[in-house]
Amino acid sequence: MKKTFLIVLVAVAFAFQLPLRQTRVFMIGDSTMADKPLNDNPERGWGQLLPRFLSDEVQVRNYAVNGRSTKSFIKEGRWDSVMKNLQKDDYVFIQFGHNDEKSEDTSRYGAPNGLYRDNLIRFVKEARSKGANPILVTPVMRRKFDASGKFTDTHGEYPDAVRAVAKEMNVPLIDLHRSSRQLIEQHGVEGSKKLFLWMDAKHFRAAPDGKKDDTHFSEYGASQVASLVCAEILAKGLPFAKYLRPSAHPEKYQFELPKIYQPNFKKDTFSIVANGAKDDGITLNTAAINKTINDCAKAGGGTVMIPAGLWVTGPIVLQSNVDLYAARGALISFTPDRSQYPLVAALFEGVEAARAQSPISATDAENISISGEGIFNGSGNVWRPLKKDKVTETEWRKLISSGGVLTEDKKGWYPSEGALKASKTNDIGKLAGGKKLSDFEEIKDYLRPNMLRFTNCRNILLSGVTFENSPAWTLHIALSQHITLKNVTVKNPSYGQNTDALDLESCANILVDGCSFDTGDDGICIKSGRDEEGRKRGVPTENMIAVNTTVYHAHGGFVIGSEMSGGARNLFVSNCTFIGTDIGLRFKTTRGRGGVVEKIYASNIVMKDIAAEAILFDMYYMAKDPVVLAGEKREMPKIETLPVNEGTPVFREFYVNNVSCIGAEKGLLIRGIPEMNISNIQLRNLVLQTRKGVEITEGNDIRLYNVKLYTTETDPVINVQNSHNIILENIDYNKDATTLLSVNGDRSKNIKVSKTDTKKAKNKAVFNFGAQASSVDFK
C-alpha cells in the first residue's frame, strides 16, 4: 500500500514539474503567409508577423512556402508533414489561391470550384480527423489599380470558393480578400506601395536591382495584414481570440496599436569632407554640408556622412531619400551668428508666421533620416530671452556681458533691441493682412527658430542622435506622417524658455521609443494648431505610440495642448518615466481653442519628484509656468458658464492605468468648464504619494478604481466640486485622515463610493456650497 502511494505521489510531483503544453498553430499557404529570411531582406509574410500579436501560450509553426498552391503543397508531401505532427486541439490556418489561379502551370493550377475546392475540403476533413481546428482564410489582395485609380480585383472566383467551403463545413472564416482590399484602398495608389515591395536599387542585398512587387509584403504591410487577421478573429468571437496578445493598455490588444512605417535608404555614402568641410571649429561649413545633401539627393539618395570632429555650420536643409549620419564623436555646432538664419515662412503654434530659419529643416520631403551617435548644438543661448531669477548671479553677469539688452526693471535679458521691442507687443510675426517677411526684419531676433522643423514630410526617422541647446522648440514636426524617434536625446537648460523637447503638430502614425528628454519646457508635446486657424485646418495628431522614454526636467512629461484646436486621438503612452518634471501627465486647453481630444491611453508610468500635479486635466490653461514662483500671485480662474460654440474644447475618453508617483504637490487635478465638463475619464491602479490628493471640478463620468492616496494633507483626501457620475472604488488612504471626501456645489450628484474603508477617516464626507448628502452613495 505504501509503495503504491509513493508511486502515485512521485507521479503527481513529476506531473506538476512538466510545463503546460502550448497551443499550437500550423500555417499552410503560399508566399504571402510564409516566413522570409531576415538578413538585409525587406520581405515578410503575414504569418511570419502573426506571433507578435499572439500570447506566449501559442507556438506558431509556419509551413507556408513561396509559390505553392493547394495542389503542389499536397503533391510535395508538405501536407503529410503537417498531418504527422498535428494533434488534438491544434489550429490550422489555411490560405491558398494566388498560385492555384495560374492556369498556365499544370503543376499548380486548380480550378476554383474543382480541384481548389476539393483540396480545401481535404485539408478541413483531415485536420478535424486529428481533433484539430481548421480556419480558412481567403486569398489576400494584390495591389492593382487601373488608369483612373480604381482598385481592381485579380482573384476571380477563388475567394467565393473559400467562403462556400467555410459555410458548408461550418469552418471559421477569415476574409482577408475583403479586409485587405479595404486596407489597400485606404492607403491609396501611392501610399499602398509601402505595404508591398516597392524599392529602388541598392537598398537591400536581397534586391540589389530594386523591385516593384504588388503581391509580397514589406514588414509594415505584413504587420498590417496580420492585424487584419486578429481583428476578424476578435470581431467574430472565435475561441482563438483568447490567445490574442494584450497590450500595455487594458482596453486594447497589441494588434490594435498603430503601425508605423520606417524608411530605408540607398547604400551609397557621401562625405561632407569631399565637398570641402573642415572640422576645425572655425570654418563655416553650411555650403559644404548642403551641397553634399544635394549631391546625394540628385543621385537617388543615400547617406550623408558627418565624421567625428567639431563642425560649425549654418542652417541645414534635408532632402528626400537622404539619411544625415552624424558619427560618434561628431559635434555639429550651429553658428551663433544670427545673421546666418534668414526669415522664412513657417508654422508657429499652428499659425503661418515669419520665423528665423531653423538650424535643421525639411519641407515636402519623403524618406528622411538623421541618425548616428553625434550631437547637434543649436547655440540657443544667443536667441533665448532670460529672466534673472532663473540663473545664478554669476551666470547672469556673464550673460549680460556678452551683449544684448535688459528690460526696464533689469530683470530680463533679450538678445537685441528688436527682440525686446517685439516682446512688449508679443508680435509673433503672423503673415496675415498683407504682411511680408521683410516687414519683420527689425524684430527677427525675437522670432527665434525651432532647432529642427519638418513640415509636410512623410517617412521620418530620427535615431540615436542628441539635440541640445535649442533656440526654441527643439524638434517640431508638423503635418507629417510615419515618424519614428528611437533612442533620441534632447538636452536643454532648465531655464530654456519655450524649449519643448518634442512637438508633434497635426501628425499621424508616430513611434517614440527609448528616448531621453531633459528640457526647459514640455517634454513630449502633442499639438494640432491654435484657435480658428487650427480648427480650419482640422488635422488632428493621431495614432501615436510613446514607449520606454524618460523625461527629466520639463514642464510636463507627456503633454497634450494647449494648441490642440485640430484635435488629438488614439495616443498610447506606456513604460515611461518622469523624474523632476513640473507635471507628469499634462492635458491642457482653454476656451477659444475648440477641438476634440479623445481616446488617450497611458499605462505603466512611474514618476518621482513632480513639482505640481502628477496627473492634470485642465481647461483653464493660463500660458504660465505650472509651478508658481516665490512671491508670484495668481488668481483662480473665474467660474462662469458660457455658451457652447466652435471654440469650446472637448476632453473625453482618457484611460490611465498603473501609475506610481513618489512626491508631487497634488496627485490628480481634473478641472473642466461648466458648459463642457471633462468626461469619461477612467483611472485604475494608481499609487500617489503626494502632498494633496484628488480634486475633481466640473467632471462627468470620472471613475477611480484601486487608487492609493498617501498624502500629507488629508482635509480632504478627495475634493469634488460641481461634478457628477463619479465612481470611487477601492480607495486606500492614510489612517486617521481628517476628511475622506469633500463635496461642493449644488450640481454635484451621483457620487458612488464602494469597497473603501471609510472608518479610517475622522469625517467620512462633508458637504458645502449647496451640496447635499444625498449626492453620495456609500456602499
SULDAFEN-V322324 format. One record per residue. N is the residue number from 1. RES is the residue in one letter. OMEGA is omega in radians with two decimals (none if undefined). NEAR is the number of other ideal C-beta (glycine too) atoms within 8 Angstrom. D_CENTER is the distance of its C-alpha to the mean C-alpha in Angstrom with 2 decimals. Layout:
# SULDAFEN-V322324
n: [N	N]
res: [RES	RES]
omega: [OMEGA	OMEGA]
near: [NEAR	NEAR]
d_center: [D_CENTER	D_CENTER]
This chain:
# SULDAFEN-V322324
n: [1	2	3	4	5	6	7	8	9	10	11	12	13	14	15	16	17	18	19	20	21	22	23	24	25	26	27	28	29	30	31	32	33	34	35	36	37	38	39	40	41	42	43	44	45	46	47	48	49	50	51	52	53	54	55	56	57	58	59	60	61	62	63	64	65	66	67	68	69	70	71	72	73	74	75	76	77	78	79	80	81	82	83	84	85	86	87	88	89	90	91	92	93	94	95	96	97	98	99	100	101	102	103	104	105	106	107	108	109	110	111	112	113	114	115	116	117	118	119	120	121	122	123	124	125	126	127	128	129	130	131	132	133	134	135	136	137	138	139	140	141	142	143	144	145	146	147	148	149	150	151	152	153	154	155	156	157	158	159	160	161	162	163	164	165	166	167	168	169	170	171	172	173	174	175	176	177	178	179	180	181	182	183	184	185	186	187	188	189	190	191	192	193	194	195	196	197	198	199	200	201	202	203	204	205	206	207	208	209	210	211	212	213	214	215	216	217	218	219	220	221	222	223	224	225	226	227	228	229	230	231	232	233	234	235	236	237	238	239	240	241	242	243	244	245	246	247	248	249	250	251	252	253	254	255	256	257	258	259	260	261	262	263	264	265	266	267	268	269	270	271	272	273	274	275	276	277	278	279	280	281	282	283	284	285	286	287	288	289	290	291	292	293	294	295	296	297	298	299	300	301	302	303	304	305	306	307	308	309	310	311	312	313	314	315	316	317	318	319	320	321	322	323	324	325	326	327	328	329	330	331	332	333	334	335	336	337	338	339	340	341	342	343	344	345	346	347	348	349	350	351	352	353	354	355	356	357	358	359	360	361	362	363	364	365	366	367	368	369	370	371	372	373	374	375	376	377	378	379	380	381	382	383	384	385	386	387	388	389	390	391	392	393	394	395	396	397	398	399	400	401	402	403	404	405	406	407	408	409	410	411	412	413	414	415	416	417	418	419	420	421	422	423	424	425	426	427	428	429	430	431	432	433	434	435	436	437	438	439	440	441	442	443	444	445	446	447	448	449	450	451	452	453	454	455	456	457	458	459	460	461	462	463	464	465	466	467	468	469	470	471	472	473	474	475	476	477	478	479	480	481	482	483	484	485	486	487	488	489	490	491	492	493	494	495	496	497	498	499	500	501	502	503	504	505	506	507	508	509	510	511	512	513	514	515	516	517	518	519	520	521	522	523	524	525	526	527	528	529	530	531	532	533	534	535	536	537	538	539	540	541	542	543	544	545	546	547	548	549	550	551	552	553	554	555	556	557	558	559	560	561	562	563	564	565	566	567	568	569	570	571	572	573	574	575	576	577	578	579	580	581	582	583	584	585	586	587	588	589	590	591	592	593	594	595	596	597	598	599	600	601	602	603	604	605	606	607	608	609	610	611	612	613	614	615	616	617	618	619	620	621	622	623	624	625	626	627	628	629	630	631	632	633	634	635	636	637	638	639	640	641	642	643	644	645	646	647	648	649	650	651	652	653	654	655	656	657	658	659	660	661	662	663	664	665	666	667	668	669	670	671	672	673	674	675	676	677	678	679	680	681	682	683	684	685	686	687	688	689	690	691	692	693	694	695	696	697	698	699	700	701	702	703	704	705	706	707	708	709	710	711	712	713	714	715	716	717	718	719	720	721	722	723	724	725	726	727	728	729	730	731	732	733	734	735	736	737	738	739	740	741	742	743	744	745	746	747	748	749	750	751	752	753	754	755	756	757	758	759	760	761	762	763	764	765	766	767	768	769	770	771	772	773	774	775	776	777	778	779]
res: [M	K	K	T	F	L	I	V	L	V	A	V	A	F	A	F	Q	L	P	L	R	Q	T	R	V	F	M	I	G	D	S	T	M	A	D	K	P	L	N	D	N	P	E	R	G	W	G	Q	L	L	P	R	F	L	S	D	E	V	Q	V	R	N	Y	A	V	N	G	R	S	T	K	S	F	I	K	E	G	R	W	D	S	V	M	K	N	L	Q	K	D	D	Y	V	F	I	Q	F	G	H	N	D	E	K	S	E	D	T	S	R	Y	G	A	P	N	G	L	Y	R	D	N	L	I	R	F	V	K	E	A	R	S	K	G	A	N	P	I	L	V	T	P	V	M	R	R	K	F	D	A	S	G	K	F	T	D	T	H	G	E	Y	P	D	A	V	R	A	V	A	K	E	M	N	V	P	L	I	D	L	H	R	S	S	R	Q	L	I	E	Q	H	G	V	E	G	S	K	K	L	F	L	W	M	D	A	K	H	F	R	A	A	P	D	G	K	K	D	D	T	H	F	S	E	Y	G	A	S	Q	V	A	S	L	V	C	A	E	I	L	A	K	G	L	P	F	A	K	Y	L	R	P	S	A	H	P	E	K	Y	Q	F	E	L	P	K	I	Y	Q	P	N	F	K	K	D	T	F	S	I	V	A	N	G	A	K	D	D	G	I	T	L	N	T	A	A	I	N	K	T	I	N	D	C	A	K	A	G	G	G	T	V	M	I	P	A	G	L	W	V	T	G	P	I	V	L	Q	S	N	V	D	L	Y	A	A	R	G	A	L	I	S	F	T	P	D	R	S	Q	Y	P	L	V	A	A	L	F	E	G	V	E	A	A	R	A	Q	S	P	I	S	A	T	D	A	E	N	I	S	I	S	G	E	G	I	F	N	G	S	G	N	V	W	R	P	L	K	K	D	K	V	T	E	T	E	W	R	K	L	I	S	S	G	G	V	L	T	E	D	K	K	G	W	Y	P	S	E	G	A	L	K	A	S	K	T	N	D	I	G	K	L	A	G	G	K	K	L	S	D	F	E	E	I	K	D	Y	L	R	P	N	M	L	R	F	T	N	C	R	N	I	L	L	S	G	V	T	F	E	N	S	P	A	W	T	L	H	I	A	L	S	Q	H	I	T	L	K	N	V	T	V	K	N	P	S	Y	G	Q	N	T	D	A	L	D	L	E	S	C	A	N	I	L	V	D	G	C	S	F	D	T	G	D	D	G	I	C	I	K	S	G	R	D	E	E	G	R	K	R	G	V	P	T	E	N	M	I	A	V	N	T	T	V	Y	H	A	H	G	G	F	V	I	G	S	E	M	S	G	G	A	R	N	L	F	V	S	N	C	T	F	I	G	T	D	I	G	L	R	F	K	T	T	R	G	R	G	G	V	V	E	K	I	Y	A	S	N	I	V	M	K	D	I	A	A	E	A	I	L	F	D	M	Y	Y	M	A	K	D	P	V	V	L	A	G	E	K	R	E	M	P	K	I	E	T	L	P	V	N	E	G	T	P	V	F	R	E	F	Y	V	N	N	V	S	C	I	G	A	E	K	G	L	L	I	R	G	I	P	E	M	N	I	S	N	I	Q	L	R	N	L	V	L	Q	T	R	K	G	V	E	I	T	E	G	N	D	I	R	L	Y	N	V	K	L	Y	T	T	E	T	D	P	V	I	N	V	Q	N	S	H	N	I	I	L	E	N	I	D	Y	N	K	D	A	T	T	L	L	S	V	N	G	D	R	S	K	N	I	K	V	S	K	T	D	T	K	K	A	K	N	K	A	V	F	N	F	G	A	Q	A	S	S	V	D	F	K]
omega: [3.13	-3.13	3.12	3.14	-3.14	3.13	3.12	-3.12	3.12	-3.14	3.12	3.14	3.13	-3.13	-3.13	3.13	-3.12	3.10	3.09	3.13	3.10	2.97	-3.05	3.09	3.05	-3.13	3.09	-3.09	-3.04	-3.00	-3.13	3.14	-2.88	2.99	-3.13	3.09	-3.07	-3.00	3.07	-3.12	-3.06	-3.02	3.05	2.96	-3.10	3.08	3.10	-3.10	3.13	-3.14	3.09	-3.02	3.12	-3.11	-3.14	3.08	-3.01	3.01	-3.12	3.05	-3.02	3.12	3.14	-3.06	3.10	2.96	-3.05	2.99	3.07	-3.10	-3.08	3.11	3.11	-3.06	-3.12	3.10	-3.11	3.10	3.10	3.12	3.08	-3.09	3.12	-3.08	-3.04	-3.14	3.13	3.09	2.99	3.06	3.07	3.04	-3.00	3.11	3.05	3.05	-3.09	-3.06	3.00	-3.10	-2.97	-3.03	-3.13	-3.08	-3.06	3.14	-3.09	-2.99	3.00	-3.11	-3.02	-3.13	3.08	-3.07	3.13	3.13	-3.11	-3.13	3.07	3.11	3.11	3.12	-3.09	-3.09	-3.07	3.05	3.13	3.12	3.08	-3.09	3.14	-3.05	3.12	3.03	-3.13	-3.13	3.11	-3.12	3.10	-3.06	2.84	3.05	3.10	3.07	3.07	-3.05	-3.13	-3.14	3.12	-3.11	-3.13	3.12	-3.11	-2.96	3.05	-3.03	-3.02	3.11	3.13	3.09	3.11	-3.14	-3.12	3.12	3.14	-3.13	-3.09	-3.04	3.11	-3.14	3.06	-3.08	2.96	-3.02	3.12	3.10	-3.14	-3.02	3.14	3.04	3.11	3.13	-3.10	-3.14	3.11	3.13	3.08	-3.06	-3.10	-3.08	-3.10	3.12	-3.11	3.00	-3.03	-3.04	3.02	-3.11	3.10	-3.12	3.03	3.05	-3.11	3.11	-3.14	3.11	-3.03	-3.12	-3.11	-3.10	2.99	-2.96	-3.10	-3.14	-3.01	-2.92	2.84	3.08	3.10	-3.14	3.14	3.10	3.11	-3.10	3.07	3.10	3.07	3.10	-3.14	-3.12	-3.13	3.04	-3.13	-3.08	-3.12	3.11	3.14	3.12	-3.13	-3.10	-3.14	-3.13	3.09	-3.07	3.04	3.04	3.06	-3.10	-3.04	-3.09	-3.02	2.95	-3.12	-3.09	-3.10	-3.13	-3.09	3.06	-3.07	3.10	3.10	-3.08	2.99	-2.96	3.09	-3.08	3.01	-3.10	3.13	-3.12	3.11	-3.14	-3.14	3.12	2.99	3.12	-3.14	-3.09	-3.08	-3.13	-3.11	-3.08	3.07	-2.97	-3.08	-3.08	-3.10	-3.11	-3.12	3.07	3.11	3.09	3.11	3.13	-3.13	-3.12	-3.13	-3.14	3.12	3.08	-3.11	-3.09	2.99	-3.02	2.94	-3.07	3.04	-3.13	3.13	-3.02	3.09	-3.09	2.92	-3.05	3.08	3.11	-3.12	-3.11	-3.07	3.04	-3.11	2.99	3.09	-3.03	3.09	-3.07	3.04	-3.08	3.09	3.03	3.12	-3.06	3.13	-3.00	3.06	3.12	-3.04	3.14	3.14	-3.06	-3.08	3.07	3.08	3.05	-3.09	3.05	3.02	-3.09	3.09	-3.10	3.05	-3.03	3.02	3.06	3.00	-3.08	-3.12	3.04	3.06	3.14	3.00	3.12	3.11	-3.13	-3.13	-3.12	3.14	-3.06	2.89	-3.01	3.12	3.14	-3.12	-3.07	3.06	-3.12	-3.01	-3.12	-3.06	-3.11	3.12	-3.11	-2.92	2.94	-3.08	3.04	-3.07	-3.06	3.10	-3.06	3.10	3.13	3.13	3.14	3.14	-3.14	3.13	-3.12	-3.06	3.08	-3.12	-3.11	-3.13	-3.10	3.12	3.02	-3.08	-3.13	3.10	-3.11	3.12	-3.12	3.04	-3.06	-3.11	3.10	3.13	3.12	3.12	3.14	-3.12	-3.12	-3.10	3.11	-3.09	-3.13	-3.08	3.12	-3.07	-3.13	-3.14	3.12	3.11	-3.14	3.11	3.13	-3.08	-3.14	-3.04	-3.11	-3.09	-3.08	-3.06	-3.08	3.07	-3.09	-3.01	-3.03	2.84	-3.01	3.08	3.13	3.03	-3.10	3.09	3.13	3.11	3.06	-3.06	3.06	2.95	-2.99	2.94	-2.99	3.10	3.04	-3.09	3.03	-3.11	3.06	-3.14	3.06	-3.06	-3.12	-3.11	-3.13	-3.03	3.02	-3.05	-3.08	3.12	-3.02	3.11	2.97	3.13	3.06	3.10	3.09	2.99	-3.11	3.09	3.11	-3.09	3.13	-3.08	-3.07	3.09	-3.09	3.03	3.12	-3.08	3.06	3.11	-3.01	3.10	-3.13	-3.13	3.07	-2.97	3.00	3.01	-2.96	3.01	-3.09	3.12	-3.08	3.10	-2.89	-3.08	3.12	-3.06	3.13	3.04	-3.01	-3.13	-3.14	3.07	3.10	-3.00	2.99	-3.00	-3.14	3.13	3.13	3.14	3.07	3.02	-3.14	-3.13	2.87	-2.98	3.03	-3.09	2.97	3.00	-2.99	3.01	-3.07	3.14	3.04	3.11	-3.13	3.09	3.05	3.09	3.11	3.02	-2.93	2.93	3.10	0.00	3.11	-3.08	-3.02	3.05	3.10	3.06	-3.10	3.09	3.11	-3.03	-3.11	-3.13	3.08	3.13	-3.10	3.09	-3.10	3.06	3.08	3.09	3.10	3.12	3.04	-2.98	-3.13	-2.94	3.04	3.10	3.09	-3.11	-3.14	-2.96	3.11	3.13	3.04	-3.03	3.10	3.13	-3.03	3.10	-3.10	3.05	-3.14	3.06	-3.08	3.06	3.06	3.10	-3.00	-3.09	-3.10	3.01	3.14	-3.06	2.91	-3.01	3.10	3.09	-3.11	-3.04	3.14	3.08	3.09	-3.10	-3.08	3.14	-3.14	3.12	3.13	-3.13	3.11	3.10	3.09	3.02	-3.13	3.11	-3.10	3.08	3.14	-3.13	3.11	3.06	3.11	-3.08	3.10	3.13	-3.13	3.13	2.99	-3.13	3.08	3.01	-3.12	-3.09	-3.05	3.00	3.12	3.08	-3.14	3.01	3.07	3.02	3.07	-3.13	-3.12	-3.04	3.02	3.03	-3.08	3.11	3.08	-3.02	-3.08	3.13	-3.13	2.90	-2.98	3.08	3.08	-3.12	3.14	-3.09	2.95	3.11	2.99	-3.02	3.07	-2.95	3.09	3.09	-3.04	-2.99	3.03	3.13	3.13	3.14	3.08	3.11	-3.13	3.10	-3.04	3.08	3.14	3.05	-3.10	3.12	-3.09	-3.14	-2.96	3.08	3.03	-3.03	-3.14	0.10	2.97	-3.14	-3.14	-3.13	-3.14	3.09	3.13	-3.08	-3.08	-3.12	3.08	3.07	-3.04	3.12	3.12	3.06	-3.07	-3.06	3.00	-3.13	3.02	-3.13	-3.12	3.09	-2.98	3.02	-3.13	-3.02	3.06	-3.07	3.09	3.05	-3.12	3.08	3.08	-3.08	3.11	-3.09	3.09	-3.09	3.14	-3.11	-3.12	3.12	-3.12	3.08	3.08	3.12	-3.14	3.00	-3.04	-3.06	3.00	3.05	3.10	-3.08	3.09	-3.14	-3.14	-3.08	3.08	3.08	3.14	none]
near: [4	5	6	7	8	8	8	8	8	8	8	8	8	8	7	6	5	6	3	4	4	7	11	11	14	14	15	15	14	16	13	15	14	14	7	9	5	4	6	5	10	12	10	13	17	15	15	12	13	14	7	9	13	11	8	3	6	12	7	11	9	11	10	15	10	6	8	15	15	13	13	12	13	11	7	7	7	12	11	7	9	12	9	6	8	11	9	6	7	14	12	16	14	13	17	17	14	12	13	16	11	9	5	4	8	4	7	13	14	13	7	12	7	8	11	17	12	9	13	15	10	9	14	14	9	10	12	9	6	11	8	14	11	13	14	15	13	16	15	10	12	8	11	9	8	7	3	4	6	6	8	7	8	8	12	7	8	14	13	8	13	16	11	9	14	12	8	6	9	5	10	11	12	12	10	15	13	9	11	12	11	8	12	12	9	6	9	7	6	5	7	12	8	12	13	14	12	8	10	8	9	8	12	10	7	10	12	8	5	10	8	6	8	7	9	9	15	13	9	13	12	14	13	11	15	15	12	12	13	13	11	11	12	11	6	7	5	9	5	10	9	5	10	14	11	8	11	8	11	8	5	11	11	11	11	8	9	11	9	12	10	9	11	8	13	11	7	11	9	13	9	15	7	7	11	7	12	7	9	6	6	5	7	9	12	12	9	11	16	10	9	15	15	9	10	16	11	6	9	9	14	15	12	16	10	14	10	8	8	8	14	11	13	11	13	13	8	13	12	9	13	16	13	13	12	14	12	7	8	14	10	12	11	14	11	7	6	11	4	9	11	5	13	9	8	12	12	12	9	17	11	10	13	14	15	15	11	15	15	12	14	12	8	5	12	8	12	18	13	16	12	13	8	15	11	15	10	13	12	15	9	8	13	13	10	11	8	10	6	6	9	5	5	6	8	11	8	8	12	9	6	6	4	10	9	10	10	4	5	7	8	11	13	15	12	9	7	11	14	12	11	12	10	6	6	6	8	9	13	9	10	6	3	4	9	6	10	6	7	13	8	6	13	12	13	14	16	11	14	15	18	14	14	15	14	7	14	9	13	14	13	12	13	8	15	10	15	12	11	15	14	12	12	16	15	14	16	12	9	13	8	13	13	13	12	12	8	14	11	17	9	15	8	7	9	14	9	9	16	13	17	15	12	13	15	13	14	8	12	15	12	12	13	7	14	10	15	11	17	12	13	13	17	16	14	13	14	18	18	10	12	7	12	17	14	6	11	7	8	12	17	10	8	16	13	14	14	6	14	10	17	10	8	17	12	16	16	15	15	13	13	9	13	19	16	16	14	15	11	8	15	15	14	15	8	16	9	17	10	9	17	11	16	18	15	15	14	12	14	11	9	6	16	11	16	9	16	11	7	13	14	13	14	10	18	10	16	10	7	18	11	11	15	16	12	16	13	10	16	8	10	7	4	5	7	12	7	5	7	3	4	6	4	7	4	4	6	4	4	5	4	9	4	6	5	5	11	12	15	9	13	11	8	13	12	14	13	9	19	10	17	7	8	16	9	14	15	15	11	13	11	15	11	11	8	10	10	14	12	8	14	9	13	12	9	16	9	17	9	17	8	9	17	13	13	13	11	12	16	11	8	14	10	12	11	8	15	10	15	9	15	5	7	14	6	12	15	14	11	14	13	10	18	10	8	13	10	13	13	9	14	8	14	10	4	7	13	8	14	16	16	11	15	12	11	8	7	14	7	8	15	11	14	10	5	11	5	9	5	10	14	6	8	8	12	9	9	8	7	6	11	8	6	4	11	11	7	8	6]
d_center: [65.04	63.37	62.58	60.92	58.88	57.73	56.75	54.68	53.09	52.19	50.83	48.63	47.39	46.66	44.83	42.50	41.65	40.66	36.96	35.93	35.85	32.45	31.96	32.39	30.99	33.02	31.65	34.22	33.63	33.28	31.09	28.12	27.83	29.21	27.94	27.93	28.62	25.69	27.46	26.44	26.17	23.30	24.66	23.42	24.88	22.90	25.05	24.02	20.36	21.32	21.84	18.14	18.01	21.35	22.50	24.62	27.65	27.56	29.11	28.59	31.51	30.85	34.23	33.00	34.50	34.33	37.03	38.23	39.58	40.88	44.29	43.55	41.32	44.37	46.96	45.37	45.43	41.69	41.95	44.79	42.60	40.06	42.94	44.41	41.30	40.35	41.00	41.02	37.66	35.78	33.60	34.17	31.68	33.85	32.68	35.18	36.32	35.35	38.41	40.71	40.71	42.40	45.96	47.32	46.55	48.96	47.44	44.19	45.02	45.13	45.90	43.31	45.88	47.99	47.07	43.28	43.73	46.29	44.09	41.19	43.75	44.99	41.57	41.14	44.68	44.78	41.42	42.71	45.97	44.13	42.49	39.09	36.65	36.12	33.20	33.73	31.06	31.92	31.52	28.12	28.45	29.15	27.69	30.66	31.13	34.52	35.65	34.56	30.97	31.76	30.43	33.25	33.63	35.44	35.99	39.02	40.44	38.58	35.72	38.38	40.37	37.54	37.07	40.83	41.11	38.30	40.11	43.56	42.70	40.23	37.42	33.72	32.21	28.77	29.08	26.82	29.19	28.09	24.33	23.88	25.83	23.47	20.50	22.47	23.71	20.33	19.24	22.66	25.30	23.42	19.82	21.18	22.62	19.43	19.82	23.22	25.03	25.45	25.93	28.43	31.05	30.61	26.91	27.63	30.87	30.73	31.08	32.85	34.12	30.89	30.35	29.78	29.35	28.47	29.00	27.02	23.30	20.88	18.45	15.80	18.58	19.89	16.63	16.49	20.17	20.04	17.56	20.18	22.76	20.98	20.37	24.09	25.19	23.51	24.69	28.22	28.40	29.64	30.72	28.41	25.43	26.13	24.91	21.33	18.95	17.25	13.70	13.21	13.16	16.77	16.19	14.37	15.42	13.54	14.39	12.82	9.15	7.67	9.52	9.04	12.46	13.62	16.85	20.15	23.16	26.92	28.77	30.79	30.79	32.16	33.16	33.42	36.69	38.30	37.99	39.64	36.86	38.30	36.72	39.44	37.40	39.71	39.33	36.91	35.01	33.23	35.35	35.24	31.47	30.93	33.81	32.33	29.04	31.24	33.33	30.40	28.94	32.44	32.92	29.95	27.40	26.91	26.38	27.77	28.88	29.26	31.43	31.94	33.75	33.60	32.78	33.31	31.95	31.26	28.38	26.74	25.64	23.46	24.31	23.12	23.19	23.60	22.08	23.26	24.01	25.09	27.10	27.40	29.89	29.04	28.82	28.16	29.64	29.37	32.79	33.62	35.88	34.27	36.52	34.51	31.60	32.94	31.70	29.35	27.81	24.15	21.70	22.10	20.29	20.11	23.81	25.54	27.45	29.37	27.69	28.89	27.40	24.39	25.20	22.61	21.79	21.18	21.73	21.63	20.89	19.51	18.68	18.57	17.87	18.83	19.47	21.98	22.86	24.45	24.15	23.90	25.81	25.74	29.05	27.55	30.52	32.74	30.58	29.31	31.69	32.43	34.06	36.87	35.90	32.60	34.48	37.69	41.01	41.23	37.86	38.88	42.22	40.73	38.37	41.13	43.45	41.06	41.69	40.01	41.31	41.29	40.98	44.23	43.69	42.93	39.76	37.27	36.97	35.94	36.20	38.80	40.96	38.86	35.69	37.68	39.17	35.84	34.52	37.40	36.31	32.54	32.85	29.38	31.01	30.10	31.40	33.14	36.79	37.88	36.54	36.22	34.66	38.14	38.50	36.13	37.63	39.35	36.18	33.96	33.50	31.91	29.33	27.63	24.95	21.31	21.29	18.93	18.55	17.13	17.94	17.82	16.77	15.37	14.26	13.48	13.54	14.06	15.41	17.70	19.11	19.83	19.95	22.44	24.76	23.02	25.22	22.61	18.82	17.86	14.97	14.90	13.18	14.36	14.86	13.18	11.42	10.04	8.90	8.82	9.73	11.72	14.28	14.48	16.75	17.39	20.72	22.56	25.56	25.09	27.28	25.36	25.22	22.10	20.47	16.84	14.98	11.92	12.08	9.84	12.46	12.64	10.04	8.56	6.80	4.48	4.55	5.92	8.71	12.12	12.35	15.09	15.59	19.03	19.88	22.03	19.66	16.14	13.69	10.04	11.01	9.88	12.92	14.58	18.20	21.10	23.80	25.78	24.29	20.72	22.07	24.14	21.33	19.41	16.07	13.12	9.58	7.90	6.01	2.24	2.43	4.45	7.85	11.43	11.34	14.45	15.28	19.05	20.90	18.96	19.57	16.41	13.93	10.92	12.27	12.31	15.40	18.10	17.93	16.03	18.92	17.08	14.92	11.37	10.37	8.43	5.73	5.76	6.91	9.68	12.43	12.21	15.50	16.80	20.35	22.49	20.06	21.86	19.49	16.86	14.63	15.76	15.66	18.33	20.20	23.85	26.39	26.50	22.78	22.53	19.26	17.64	14.67	14.16	12.51	10.48	10.32	10.94	12.98	14.94	14.88	17.99	19.56	22.87	25.05	23.13	25.45	24.90	22.88	20.63	18.90	19.62	19.56	21.86	23.15	25.75	23.83	26.63	25.03	26.47	25.46	24.36	27.24	30.74	32.83	36.33	38.78	36.22	36.88	34.41	35.49	33.78	32.39	35.05	34.50	35.59	34.77	34.15	34.04	30.79	30.01	27.27	26.42	25.81	22.16	20.74	18.59	18.42	16.86	15.08	15.12	15.44	16.85	18.45	18.41	21.20	22.50	25.68	26.95	25.93	28.05	26.76	24.68	23.36	24.09	23.53	25.36	25.44	28.04	31.07	30.61	26.96	26.19	22.76	22.67	21.43	19.87	20.00	20.04	21.19	22.43	22.36	24.69	25.24	28.03	28.53	31.42	30.85	29.31	27.80	28.46	27.73	29.06	28.94	26.64	27.00	25.98	24.67	24.75	24.93	25.65	26.77	26.26	28.27	29.29	31.42	32.44	35.30	36.02	36.81	38.48	36.43	33.59	31.94	32.75	32.32	33.41	33.86	31.24	31.72	30.59	29.51	29.34	29.92	30.31	31.18	30.93	32.38	33.67	36.42	39.90	42.36	39.78	41.57	39.71	36.99	36.23	37.20	37.11	37.78	38.49	40.25	37.08	35.78	36.36	35.38	34.09	34.28	34.59	34.99	35.22	35.63	38.68	39.86	42.99	41.20	41.28	44.54	43.42	41.41	40.61	41.99	42.01	42.34	42.48	43.42	41.24	43.16	43.43	43.01	39.38	38.47	39.06	39.38	39.44]
